[in-house]
Each structure stands twice: as structure tokens, then as C-alpha cells.
Amino acid sequence: MANTPQSKKRARQNEKRFAINKSRRSRIRTFLRKVEEAIASGDKDAAVTALRNAQPELMRGVTKGVVHKNTASRKISRLSSRVKAIAQS
């Protein structure tokens, strides 16, 4: 348990930050799930729209420190290639 005033304050800040980051992570996963569902349904237009909506959300997670930049780039790259494959088939 925190004893000093500074460590008590840090504990409070960590709790707030954890809650904020958790909601951001959840929001990002929701956007990614929508892209996955659109890809699974085979609807090209819905997949493209969902991907366009997910990209800024992922990059916002990068700027907020929730997701690593390379992780976000990798996810966007892999999803966009899968969306492109739908368009070609």
C-alpha cells in the first residue's frame, strides 16, 4: 500500500490512466472487429468503410501510448491487404 502522499497520488493517477487506456483499447478492438466482420461477410464496400474508420482510431491509440506504432501499422497493413483481396475476388 502507498504510504507517502506522492505515492498515494501516483496510485490514484494510475487507476485513472488504467481506466482510460482500457476504454481506448476496447474502442480500438471494436473498430477492428467491425472490419473483420465486414471481411467475413464478403461485403467490399462495408469492409473499405470499416477500415477507413479503424485506421485513425488505431493511430490515435499510438499517439496516446496504448498501442505500439509498429503494431498498429502491421494491423492496418494486414487488414488492408485482406480488404484488397475481397475487392479482387
Secondary structure as UniProt FT lines:
FT   HELIX           5..41
FT   HELIX           44..63
FT   TURN            64..65
FT   HELIX           69..88
//
